[in-house]
Amino acid sequence: GYLPEAAILAEKMLQEFARKLSGVTLVPGSKGQFEVTIDGASIFSKLEAGRFPTNEEVRGAIKSAG
C-alpha cells in the first residue's frame, strides 16, 4: 500500500536532486518493505524503523551522502 507514497517521494527527490541522483528505481517488495539506498548503502529501512520515512529524512540522507 506504499507505492503511491513511494512514487511521490521519488518524484520529489528527483526534482530537488536531479544533478546528484542518476536515477531512482522503485522495486516492489513484500511484507511492507520500503528500503532507500544510495550507491548500495542503506539510508532507511521501513522494516527496521517500523514506519515510512519522512521526506526530510530521505532528503537529509541524500545531502549527507555527498
N, C-alpha and C positions, 0 to 999 in steps of 0.2 A: 503494500500500500504506500510505499515511499517514492515510487517512480516519479509522480508529478513534482514532489518537493525536490528530488534529486535533479530533475531536469531544470527547474528554476534556479537552483543553486549553481549548477554547471554553467548555465547561461550568464548569470551574474558574474561569476568568477572569470569567464572568458571575456566579457565586456570590460571588466576592470583590469585584467592582467593579460590582455591579448599579446603583448610583446614578451611576457615572461613565460607563458604557458604555450607549449607547442600544440596542445590539444587536450581535450577532456573526453574520456571514454566512460560511458555508463554501461556497466555489466550487471545484468540482473542476477541476483543471488537468491538464496533460500533462507528460511528461518529469520527473516527480518534483518539480514546483513546490510550494512552500509559502511563501506571502507573507503577512506580517502587516502590516496598515496601520491607522493611526488617523487619521481625518479626511483620508484621501487621502495621508498621509505614510507612507512605508515605514519600519517599525521593525525588520523582519527579513526576509531573503530566503534561503531554503534554497539556491537556485541560487548565490547569491554566497558564502554561508558553507560550502556543501558538506555541510551537516548539518541535522537537525531542531533547532529551538530548545528550550532547557530552559524549564520553567515559570517559573523565576526570571528568565530573560532577558526573557520577554514581560511578566511581572509588573512588573519594574523599568522597562521602557519605558512601560507604561501609567501607572505612578506618575509618571514624569518628564514625561509628556505633559500634565500639568495638574493 
